[in-house]
Amino acid sequence: MENVIFLQPHFTHNVWGGTRLRKDFGYNVPGSDIGECWGIAAHPNGESTVVGGEFDGMRLSELYETHRELFGNCRSRQFPLLVKIIDANDDLSIQVHPSDLYAIEHENGSCGKTECWYIIDCPDNASLVVGHNASSRDEMKKMIEQGRWDEFLRKLPIKKGDFIQINPGTVHAITAGCLILETQQNSDITYRVYDYERLTDGKPRPLHIRKSMEVITVPDYPVGVGIVHGKTPGKSERLRLIENNYYKVFRLNVEEELIFTPDPPFTNMSVIEGQGKINGTNVHKGAHFIVTAGCERVELTGNMLIIASVPVQ
């Protein structure tokens, strides 16, 4: 059984994308509008493929379907998580995601979208849109219909190394200059509430006002819920950032050596800084790989920062 599966990402071009995925991470992708690197993905809209080893060239969804033993015989019908790196050269749309319950009913049985963000980099004095200020559904409706965005939207100051949980029903937007690693349910459902009246090919992108207002949580969570402010990592530590019904997410700081027993059923890993080795194999910034169910010991060496996620069954 292969203990570590390495992956070739899928890339998307977006109206708000930039060039940092190529310049900062060395991905060989042309264009000045590269918005997302789907590093660990098994979704119809974008797939990672296996690089090297017995399953070289296989799509991740096919590997998950035909060799479930590699994934601890995970019970999820589809590969459970999706891991992205997002380069926001411009502001992303104001958006919201549905819960599982709403998506199953309104999106052809799809799962909903619970997600979280690790801030790889951001400008000084940066902030994200996380949440809103409406006290009732009626007030929310009026604010949205009247375009009172400055009143409606809640801004959250951030810095490099912060971590933010985004639950379904949370109004949110990544802002210009932010580079973010996103861990999420394996879903591509996004409801746009507002898109700054931008045009793509001369036309505005579609909005989803009715569905957005149906799923937005009112009143919102208190300010600061789901936020873990970044601290200087301790020497070689594995820090759990969150655990919920869908995933456990960890920040792994490697200074010379970090050894641990991986959590079942399997672990997704993305190197966001530095280089080193995993169980003797070279890895570097921008590498994405899966530690499979057959791996009983992870030995990381070098100097690296890794974001890891484990699906919760």
VOBA-1610 file (N, C-alpha, C; in pm, whole numbers, padded with zeros to 5 digits, always signed):
BEGIN
Met+00084-00120+00000Met+00000+00000+00000Met+00088+00126+00000Glu+00057+00221-00087Glu+00133+00345-00092Glu+00098+00431+00030Asn+00201+00480+00098Asn+00178+00557+00220Asn+00154+00705+00196Val+00212+00759+00088Val+00194+00900+00055Val+00161+00911-00094Ile+00052+00980-00124Ile+00007+01001-00262Ile+00030+01149-00297Phe+00112+01175-00399Phe+00139+01313-00442Phe+00044+01351-00556Leu+00008+01480-00559Leu-00097+01524-00651Leu-00055+01643-00735Gln-00103+01645-00859Gln-00090+01760-00949Gln-00218+01840-00939Pro-00209+01969-00903Pro-00331+02048-00882Pro-00404+02081-01012His-00529+02126-00993His-00610+02187-01098His-00614+02337-01071Phe-00611+02420-01178Phe-00608+02565-01161Phe-00730+02628-01228Thr-00775+02738-01169Thr-00887+02812-01227Thr-00845+02955-01259His-00905+03010-01363His-00885+03150-01401His-01010+03227-01361Asn-00988+03338-01288Asn-01100+03413-01230Asn-01082+03562-01254Val-01194+03634-01258Val-01191+03778-01284Val-01109+03850-01177Trp-01100+03793-01057Trp-01028+03855-00945Trp-00889+03793-00923Gly-00848+03700-01009Gly-00723+03627-00990Gly-00600+03709-01024Gly-00482+03655-00995Gly-00357+03727-01018Gly-00246+03636-01066Thr-00124+03660-01017Thr-00007+03586-01063Thr+00073+03524-00949Arg+00027+03538-00826Arg+00108+03491-00713Arg+00119+03339-00707Leu+00020+03267-00759Leu+00030+03121-00757Leu+00147+03075-00844Arg+00176+03151-00947Arg+00294+03119-01029Arg+00421+03175-00965Lys+00417+03303-00924Lys+00538+03369-00874Lys+00580+03318-00736Asp+00485+03300-00645Asp+00518+03262-00508Asp+00536+03111-00491Phe+00459+03033-00569Phe+00459+02888-00549Phe+00526+02811-00663Gly+00556+02880-00773Gly+00627+02814-00882Gly+00540+02726-00971Tyr+00408+02738-00959Tyr+00321+02659-01046Tyr+00335+02709-01190Asn+00348+02616-01283Asn+00367+02651-01424Asn+00231+02669-01491Val+00170+02785-01462Val+00038+02815-01516Val+00042+02953-01581Pro+00006+02965-01709Pro+00011+03096-01775Pro-00107+03184-01735Gly-00091+03313-01762Gly-00201+03407-01740Gly-00180+03495-01619Ser-00255+03605-01615Ser-00248+03700-01504Ser-00378+03700-01424Asp-00458+03595-01442Asp-00587+03586-01373Asp-00604+03450-01305Ile-00493+03395-01251Ile-00498+03262-01188Ile-00552+03281-01047Gly-00674+03236-01024Gly-00740+03263-00896Gly-00721+03152-00794Glu-00730+03027-00837Glu-00732+02917-00742Glu-00646+02800-00787Cys-00576+02744-00693Cys-00507+02616-00708Cys-00586+02513-00628Trp-00653+02421-00697Trp-00725+02313-00628Trp-00623+02202-00604Gly-00555+02211-00491Gly-00442+02122-00466Gly-00482+01979-00440Ile-00590+01961-00361Ile-00640+01826-00330Ile-00790+01830-00360Ala-00826+01779-00478Ala-00963+01799-00528Ala-01010+01679-00607Ala-01134+01639-00581Ala-01197+01531-00656Ala-01342+01572-00682His-01357+01682-00756His-01489+01739-00785His-01507+01746-00937Pro-01629+01729-00988Pro-01649+01737-01134Pro-01599+01866-01197Asn-01595+01976-01119Asn-01549+02103-01174Asn-01399+02123-01167Gly-01328+02026-01107Gly-01183+02036-01098Gly-01125+01918-01023Glu-01024+01853-01082Glu-00967+01731-01023Glu-00816+01740-01013Ser-00763+01692-00901Ser-00620+01664-00890Ser-00592+01528-00953Thr-00469+01514-01001Thr-00428+01383-01053Thr-00303+01336-00980Val-00290+01206-00968Val-00178+01146-00895Val-00050+01162-00976Val+00059+01196-00906Val+00190+01209-00969Val+00284+01105-00909Gly+00334+01013-00994Gly+00430+00913-00951Gly+00364+00794-00885Gly+00444+00690-00866Gly+00396+00571-00797Gly+00304+00484-00880Glu+00244+00390-00814Glu+00160+00289-00879Glu+00039+00349-00951Phe-00012+00462-00901Phe-00136+00519-00954Phe-00113+00645-01036Asp+00007+00661-01089Asp+00046+00781-01165Asp-00056+00812-01274Gly-00101+00938-01278Gly-00195+00982-01382Gly-00340+00959-01350Met-00371+00889-01243Met-00510+00860-01208Met-00575+00983-01143Arg-00700+01009-01179Arg-00775+01115-01113Arg-00803+01077-00968Leu-00802+01177-00880Leu-00824+01148-00738Leu-00960+01085-00714Ser-01062+01127-00786Ser-01195+01067-00767Ser-01195+00919-00804Glu-01121+00885-00909Glu-01112+00745-00951Glu-01035+00663-00848Leu-00927+00721-00795Leu-00849+00651-00693Leu-00935+00627-00569Tyr-01011+00728-00529Tyr-01098+00716-00411Tyr-01206+00609-00433Glu-01256+00603-00553Glu-01364+00508-00584Glu-01313+00363-00589Thr-01193+00344-00644Thr-01145+00207-00671Thr-01050+00153-00563His-00995+00242-00480His-00900+00197-00377His-00934+00265-00245Arg-01056+00240-00199Arg-01103+00305-00077Arg-01019+00265+00045Glu-00948+00152+00034Glu-00865+00109+00146Glu-00753+00210+00175Leu-00709+00283+00073Leu-00607+00386+00093Leu-00659+00499+00182Phe-00790+00513+00186Phe-00855+00623+00258Phe-00928+00571+00383Gly-00880+00458+00435Gly-00936+00402+00557Gly-01079+00356+00541Asn-01116+00318+00416Asn-01254+00279+00386Asn-01353+00386+00434Cys-01315+00510+00408Cys-01398+00626+00445Cys-01540+00609+00393Arg-01637+00640+00478Arg-01777+00613+00445Arg-01839+00714+00348Ser-01778+00828+00331Ser-01833+00931+00245Ser-01844+00881+00101Arg-01958+00906+00039Arg-01982+00860-00099Arg-01879+00920-00195Gln-01849+01048-00178Gln-01746+01113-00259Gln-01630+01154-00170Phe-01517+01184-00232Phe-01402+01231-00155Phe-01450+01349-00070Pro-01425+01348+00062Pro-01500+01438+00150Pro-01457+01584+00151Leu-01330+01614+00122Leu-01281+01750+00138Leu-01220+01803+00008Leu-01201+01934+00004Leu-01138+02001-00109Leu-01045+02107-00050Val-00919+02108-00094Val-00819+02200-00040Val-00771+02290-00153Lys-00778+02422-00132Lys-00741+02521-00234Lys-00641+02621-00178Ile-00563+02679-00268Ile-00492+02804-00238Ile-00554+02911-00327Ile-00593+03023-00267Ile-00665+03129-00337Ile-00580+03255-00339Asp-00559+03310-00460Asp-00490+03438-00477Asp-00592+03543-00515Ala-00626+03629-00420Ala-00723+03736-00445Ala-00649+03863-00487Asn-00628+03879-00617Asn-00567+04002-00668Asn-00666+04118-00662Asp-00794+04085-00658Asp-00902+04182-00641Asp-01001+04124-00542Asp-01096+04205-00496Asp-01197+04156-00402Asp-01283+04047-00465Leu-01307+03939-00390Leu-01404+03840-00433Leu-01545+03892-00404Ser-01643+03831-00468Ser-01782+03872-00448Ser-01824+03850-00303Ile-01925+03927-00261Ile-01990+03903-00133Ile-02078+03780-00153Gln-02058+03677-00071Gln-02123+03549-00098Gln-02160+03476+00030Val-02234+03366+00011Val-02276+03282+00122Val-02292+03141+00069His-02273+03040+00156His-02288+02901+00116His-02403+02836+00191Pro-02468+02738+00130Pro-02579+02669+00196Pro-02531+02557+00288Ser-02619+02516+00377Ser-02595+02398+00460Ser-02622+02271+00379Asp-02586+02157+00436Asp-02618+02029+00372Asp-02768+02017+00347Leu-02847+02050+00448Leu-02992+02033+00439Leu-03050+02114+00324Tyr-03008+02240+00311Tyr-03059+02326+00203Tyr-03009+02278+00067Ala-02881+02242+00059Ala-02823+02201-00069Ala-02886+02071-00120Ile-02910+01977-00030Ile-02972+01852-00071Ile-03107+01877-00138Glu-03182+01971-00080Glu-03316+02000-00132Glu-03314+02087-00258His-03221+02183-00264His-03226+02284-00370His-03115+02272-00474Glu-03015+02185-00451Glu-02901+02175-00543Glu-02877+02031-00585Asn-02984+01962-00620Asn-02975+01827-00676Asn-02899+01729-00589Gly-02922+01739-00458Gly-02864+01642-00367Gly-02720+01666-00330Ser-02664+01780-00372Ser-02525+01811-00337Ser-02512+01831-00186Cys-02388+01818-00136Cys-02363+01857+00002Cys-02349+02009+00008Gly-02361+02063+00128Gly-02342+02205+00148Gly-02195+02240+00149Lys-02163+02360+00203Lys-02025+02404+00199Lys-01986+02473+00330Thr-01924+02395+00416Thr-01857+02447+00535Thr-01710+02461+00499Glu-01648+02575+00534Glu-01510+02596+00493Glu-01434+02673+00600Cys-01301+02680+00583Cys-01217+02757+00674Cys-01098+02810+00598Trp-01041+02919+00649Trp-00931+02988+00582Trp-00809+02998+00672Tyr-00693+02970+00616Tyr-00566+03001+00681Tyr-00501+03113+00600Ile-00467+03224+00665Ile-00413+03339+00596Ile-00263+03320+00573Ile-00227+03284+00450Ile-00086+03266+00416Ile-00016+03401+00411Asp-00083+03500+00355Asp-00026+03634+00346Asp-00140+03733+00323Cys-00117+03857+00363Cys-00216+03962+00343Cys-00148+04097+00359Pro-00208+04205+00308Pro-00150+04338+00325Pro-00155+04381+00472Asp-00075+04482+00505Asp-00085+04544+00637Asp-00226+04603+00653Asn-00279+04593+00774Asn-00412+04648+00805Asn-00522+04588+00718Ala-00506+04462+00679Ala-00606+04395+00595Ala-00729+04357+00678Ser-00839+04338+00609Ser-00960+04286+00672Ser-01035+04202+00571Leu-01118+04112+00621Leu-01206+04029+00539Leu-01350+04061+00575Val-01441+04030+00483Val-01583+04036+00515Val-01622+03903+00578Val-01664+03908+00704Val-01709+03788+00774Val-01830+03826+00859Gly-01950+03795+00810Gly-02070+03822+00887Gly-02140+03951+00846His-02249+03981+00917His-02330+04099+00884His-02387+04159+01012Asn-02450+04276+00997Asn-02499+04353+01111Asn-02651+04361+01121Ala-02722+04291+01036Ala-02870+04296+01042Ala-02920+04221+01165Ser-03019+04278+01233Ser-03071+04218+01355Ser-03194+04130+01330Ser-03252+04140+01210Ser-03371+04060+01176Ser-03369+04028+01028Arg-03449+03931+00987Arg-03455+03895+00846Arg-03513+04010+00764Asp-03606+04084+00822Asp-03664+04198+00751Asp-03558+04306+00728Glu-03478+04332+00831Glu-03371+04431+00815Glu-03267+04383+00715Met-03233+04255+00718Met-03140+04199+00619Met-03192+04221+00478Lys-03319+04189+00456Lys-03380+04201+00323Lys-03371+04346+00274Lys-03404+04440+00362Lys-03401+04582+00323Lys-03260+04627+00291Met-03163+04588+00374Met-03025+04629+00351Met-02972+04577+00218Ile-03003+04451+00186Ile-02956+04392+00060Ile-03026+04457-00058Glu-03158+04469-00052Glu-03233+04524-00165Glu-03200+04670-00190Gln-03163+04743-00084Gln-03130+04885-00098Gln-02981+04909-00119Gly-02903+04801-00122Gly-02759+04813-00147Gly-02685+04886-00037Arg-02727+04869+00087Arg-02664+04938+00201Arg-02547+04852+00254Trp-02449+04832+00169Trp-02345+04734+00198Trp-02256+04777+00315Asp-02225+04906+00325Asp-02140+04951+00435Asp-02206+04927+00571Glu-02338+04939+00575Glu-02411+04911+00699Glu-02423+04761+00724Phe-02447+04687+00618Phe-02480+04545+00630Phe-02360+04459+00664Leu-02246+04484+00598Leu-02133+04392+00605Leu-02045+04418+00727Arg-01996+04309+00786Arg-01908+04315+00901Arg-01765+04287+00855Lys-01673+04377+00889Lys-01533+04362+00851Lys-01454+04305+00969Leu-01364+04212+00938Leu-01282+04147+01039Leu-01135+04175+01011Pro-01066+04249+01097Pro-00922+04272+01076Pro-00846+04139+01084Ile-00748+04121+00997Ile-00670+03997+00994Ile-00523+04028+00979Lys-00442+03926+01008Lys-00299+03932+00980Lys-00252+03793+00937Lys-00133+03788+00882Lys-00073+03662+00838Lys-00075+03562+00953Gly-00116+03438+00923Gly-00118+03333+01023Gly-00251+03317+01094Asp-00348+03406+01070Asp-00480+03391+01130Asp-00557+03278+01063Phe-00653+03225+01138Phe-00737+03114+01089Phe-00882+03149+01118Ile-00969+03131+01018Ile-01110+03171+01030Ile-01200+03059+00983Gln-01294+03018+01067Gln-01395+02920+01031Gln-01515+02993+00969Ile-01561+02944+00853Ile-01676+03003+00783Ile-01787+02898+00777Asn-01889+02914+00861Asn-02000+02819+00861Asn-02099+02851+00749Pro-02177+02752+00703Pro-02285+02783+00609Pro-02375+02892+00667Gly-02423+02979+00579Gly-02507+03089+00624Gly-02431+03214+00662Thr-02297+03208+00660Thr-02214+03323+00695Thr-02182+03404+00569Val-02223+03530+00567Val-02185+03620+00458Val-02034+03643+00467His-01965+03634+00354His-01819+03646+00359His-01762+03688+00225Ala-01639+03739+00229Ala-01565+03771+00107Ala-01417+03786+00139Ile-01333+03726+00055Ile-01190+03747+00061Ile-01158+03878-00011Thr-01067+03955+00043Thr-01039+04087-00011Thr-00904+04091-00084Ala-00888+04197-00163Ala-00771+04210-00250Ala-00641+04203-00171Gly-00546+04128-00226Gly-00414+04117-00166Gly-00395+03999-00074Cys-00504+03925-00048Cys-00495+03812+00045Cys-00461+03683-00029Leu-00374+03604+00032Leu-00338+03471-00017Leu-00379+03374+00091Ile-00468+03281+00056Ile-00537+03202+00158Ile-00538+03054+00120Leu-00515+02967+00218Leu-00541+02825+00199Leu-00679+02794+00256Glu-00764+02737+00173Glu-00902+02706+00213Glu-00921+02555+00220Thr-00976+02510+00331Thr-01017+02371+00348Thr-01169+02371+00356Gln-01236+02285+00278Gln-01381+02292+00269Gln-01440+02155+00240Gln-01572+02146+00260Gln-01644+02031+00208Gln-01626+02024+00057Asn-01642+01906+00002Asn-01624+01887-00142Asn-01749+01935-00216Ser-01760+02068-00225Ser-01876+02131-00286Ser-01830+02255-00361Asp-01901+02291-00467Asp-01867+02411-00543Asp-01989+02504-00553Ile-02072+02504-00449Ile-02194+02585-00450Ile-02168+02718-00379Thr-02183+02825-00452Thr-02166+02960-00398Thr-02282+03047-00443Tyr-02344+03116-00348Tyr-02449+03213-00380Tyr-02390+03352-00370Arg-02388+03426-00482Arg-02337+03563-00480Arg-02447+03658-00436Val-02412+03741-00338Val-02505+03843-00289Val-02478+03976-00359Tyr-02351+04006-00384Tyr-02313+04133-00447Tyr-02177+04114-00512Asp-02156+04177-00631Asp-02031+04158-00704Asp-01974+04291-00754Tyr-02003+04399-00682Tyr-01944+04531-00711Tyr-01978+04580-00851Glu-02083+04524-00910Glu-02127+04561-01046Glu-02018+04540-01151Arg-01931+04441-01125Arg-01826+04408-01221Arg-01885+04341-01344Leu-01813+04355-01456Leu-01855+04291-01580Leu-01753+04186-01621Thr-01801+04073-01669Thr-01718+03969-01729Thr-01769+03947-01870Asp-01681+03967-01969Asp-01722+03961-02110Asp-01839+04056-02135Gly-01833+04172-02070Gly-01934+04275-02092Gly-02064+04256-02018Lys-02071+04150-01938Lys-02196+04122-01866Lys-02167+04101-01718Pro-02262+04139-01632Pro-02244+04111-01489Pro-02255+03962-01461Arg-02179+03914-01364Arg-02194+03774-01323Arg-02328+03756-01252Pro-02387+03638-01263Pro-02518+03618-01201Pro-02512+03633-01049Leu-02619+03690-00992Leu-02637+03696-00848Leu-02743+03594-00807His-02746+03562-00679His-02839+03461-00627His-02906+03517-00502Ile-02978+03628-00522Ile-03030+03704-00409Ile-03132+03623-00329Arg-03226+03560-00396Arg-03332+03488-00323Arg-03273+03375-00240Lys-03189+03292-00300Lys-03129+03181-00227Lys-03039+03232-00115Ser-02966+03341-00142Ser-02879+03398-00039Ser-02960+03436+00084Met-03070+03508+00062Met-03149+03554+00175Met-03215+03439+00249Glu-03239+03328+00179Glu-03297+03211+00245Glu-03197+03143+00338Val-03067+03148+00304Val-02969+03071+00381Val-02888+03154+00480Ile-02887+03287+00466Ile-02806+03370+00556Ile-02855+03354+00700Thr-02762+03334+00791Thr-02794+03322+00934Thr-02828+03459+00991Val-02947+03470+01052Val-02991+03596+01114Val-03054+03564+01250Pro-03013+03634+01359Pro-02896+03722+01363Pro-02767+03643+01350Asp-02659+03714+01321Asp-02532+03648+01294Asp-02464+03604+01423Tyr-02361+03520+01405Tyr-02278+03482+01519Tyr-02211+03606+01579Pro-02180+03605+01707Pro-02107+03719+01766Pro-01973+03739+01697Val-01926+03863+01697Val-01797+03895+01637Val-01687+03811+01704Gly-01601+03753+01622Gly-01487+03678+01675Gly-01508+03529+01688Val-01630+03480+01670Val-01654+03336+01677Val-01583+03268+01559Gly-01508+03162+01587Gly-01440+03086+01482Gly-01308+03144+01438Ile-01254+03243+01513Ile-01128+03305+01476Ile-01016+03254+01567Val-00905+03211+01507Val-00784+03178+01583Val-00675+03272+01534His-00634+03366+01617His-00532+03462+01575His-00394+03396+01576Gly-00321+03424+01470Gly-00191+03360+01453Gly-00091+03397+01560Lys-00018+03297+01607Lys+00091+03318+01701Lys+00217+03258+01639Thr+00331+03306+01682Thr+00456+03251+01631Thr+00463+03102+01667Pro+00479+03017+01565Pro+00481+02873+01595Pro+00594+02834+01688Gly+00565+02738+01776Gly+00671+02679+01856Gly+00758+02591+01768Lys+00875+02559+01815Lys+00965+02477+01735Lys+00906+02339+01715Ser+00886+02302+01590Ser+00833+02170+01553Ser+00710+02133+01636Glu+00597+02189+01597Glu+00472+02159+01667Glu+00361+02127+01567Arg+00267+02047+01614Arg+00147+02012+01537Arg+00029+02070+01615Leu-00022+02183+01567Leu-00124+02259+01638Leu-00260+02239+01573Arg-00358+02189+01650Arg-00492+02174+01595Arg-00561+02310+01595Leu-00608+02352+01480Leu-00675+02480+01466Leu-00826+02468+01487Ile-00886+02358+01445Ile-01030+02340+01461Ile-01065+02193+01445Glu-01176+02153+01506Glu-01238+02024+01481Glu-01388+02045+01482Asn-01456+02005+01374Asn-01602+02014+01368Asn-01658+01886+01307Asn-01778+01891+01257Asn-01841+01769+01204Asn-01785+01725+01070Tyr-01699+01807+01009Tyr-01652+01778+00874Tyr-01501+01756+00866Tyr-01424+01828+00948Tyr-01279+01818+00936Tyr-01210+01859+01065Lys-01088+01807+01077Lys-00990+01858+01173Lys-00880+01923+01089Val-00840+02044+01129Val-00735+02114+01055Val-00620+02145+01150Phe-00498+02121+01101Phe-00378+02138+01181Phe-00279+02229+01109Arg-00202+02304+01188Arg-00084+02375+01136Arg+00038+02299+01186Leu+00121+02254+01092Leu+00242+02180+01125Leu+00363+02268+01099Asn+00432+02303+01204Asn+00557+02378+01191Asn+00673+02281+01207Val+00756+02272+01106Val+00868+02178+01107Val+00998+02257+01114Glu+01071+02239+01222Glu+01206+02293+01235Glu+01297+02176+01268Glu+01362+02128+01168Glu+01451+02011+01173Glu+01371+01881+01169Glu+01282+01855+01269Glu+01213+01725+01269Glu+01081+01733+01345Leu+00979+01669+01290Leu+00849+01654+01355Leu+00797+01515+01324Ile+00773+01435+01428Ile+00727+01297+01411Ile+00595+01280+01484Phe+00496+01217+01419Phe+00367+01193+01484Phe+00296+01076+01419Thr+00196+01024+01491Thr+00108+00920+01438Thr-00013+00987+01375Pro-00040+00965+01246Pro-00150+01036+01181Pro-00286+00990+01230Asp-00384+01082+01228Asp-00521+01050+01266Asp-00590+00974+01152Pro-00676+00878+01184Pro-00755+00813+01080Pro-00866+00906+01032Pro-00921+00887+00911Pro-00886+00779+00818Pro-00766+00812+00729Phe-00740+00941+00697Phe-00625+00981+00617Phe-00604+01130+00636Thr-00491+01182+00588Thr-00455+01322+00609Thr-00417+01389+00478Asn-00479+01504+00451Asn-00440+01590+00340Asn-00332+01687+00389Met-00229+01710+00308Met-00123+01803+00347Met-00086+01895+00231Ser-00063+02024+00265Ser-00017+02123+00168Ser+00096+02202+00230Val+00210+02207+00161Val+00326+02283+00209Val+00309+02427+00164Ile+00302+02520+00260Ile+00282+02661+00224Ile+00408+02745+00245Glu+00509+02688+00312Glu+00638+02756+00325Glu+00747+02651+00337Gly+00864+02681+00279Gly+00983+02602+00303Gly+00992+02474+00222Gln+01080+02386+00267Gln+01102+02258+00201Gln+01159+02158+00300Gly+01152+02032+00262Gly+01203+01928+00350Gly+01171+01791+00294Lys+01140+01698+00384Lys+01108+01562+00343Lys+00992+01508+00427Ile+00911+01421+00366Ile+00813+01343+00438Ile+00848+01196+00419Asn+00877+01130+00530Asn+00919+00989+00527Asn+01026+00963+00422Gly+01120+01059+00413Gly+01236+01043+00325Gly+01219+01096+00184Thr+01098+01139+00145Thr+01074+01191+00010Thr+01072+01344+00012Asn+01142+01404-00082Asn+01152+01549-00088Asn+01016+01614-00115Val+00989+01722-00043Val+00871+01804-00068Val+00913+01951-00055His+00833+02039-00115His+00868+02181-00116His+00741+02264-00117Lys+00759+02394-00101Lys+00646+02487-00103Lys+00561+02465-00227Gly+00430+02449-00207Gly+00338+02426-00317Gly+00304+02280-00340Ala+00368+02188-00266Ala+00338+02045-00281Ala+00210+02010-00206His+00130+01923-00266His+00006+01874-00206His+00010+01722-00209Phe-00023+01659-00097Phe-00017+01513-00092Phe-00110+01460+00016Ile-00137+01330+00007Ile-00226+01262+00101Ile-00148+01153+00172Val-00151+01157+00305Val-00096+01049+00386Val-00206+00946+00402Thr-00188+00828+00346Thr-00294+00729+00337Thr-00311+00650+00467Ala-00414+00567+00468Ala-00446+00488+00587Ala-00337+00388+00622Gly-00253+00354+00526Gly-00147+00257+00553Gly-00026+00315+00623Cys-00023+00445+00643Cys+00093+00510+00703Cys+00075+00519+00854Glu+00160+00452+00929Glu+00147+00449+01074Glu+00233+00554+01144Arg+00326+00613+01070Arg+00418+00711+01130Arg+00455+00814+01025Val+00441+00943+01060Val+00482+01051+00971Val+00608+01114+01029Glu+00712+01117+00948Glu+00837+01182+00987Glu+00864+01296+00890Leu+00853+01418+00940Leu+00879+01537+00860Leu+01013+01596+00903Thr+01098+01627+00806Thr+01227+01689+00836Thr+01246+01810+00746Gly+01331+01901+00788Gly+01358+02022+00712Gly+01304+02144+00784Asn+01267+02244+00707Asn+01206+02366+00761Asn+01085+02398+00675Met+00965+02375+00729Met+00843+02386+00650Met+00726+02431+00738Leu+00628+02490+00673Leu+00498+02514+00733Leu+00395+02443+00648Ile+00316+02357+00710Ile+00219+02273+00639Ile+00082+02292+00702Ile-00021+02300+00618Ile-00159+02294+00665Ile-00213+02156+00630Ala-00265+02086+00731Ala-00313+01949+00714Ala-00459+01941+00755Ser-00531+01849+00692Ser-00672+01829+00728Ser-00705+01680+00727Val-00791+01644+00820Val-00838+01507+00835Val-00990+01509+00828Pro-01053+01432+00739Pro-01199+01430+00736Pro-01255+01364+00860Val-01366+01417+00909Val-01436+01359+01024Val-01553+01277+00972Gln-01560+01151+01011Gln-01664+01062+00962Gln-01784+01061+01056
//
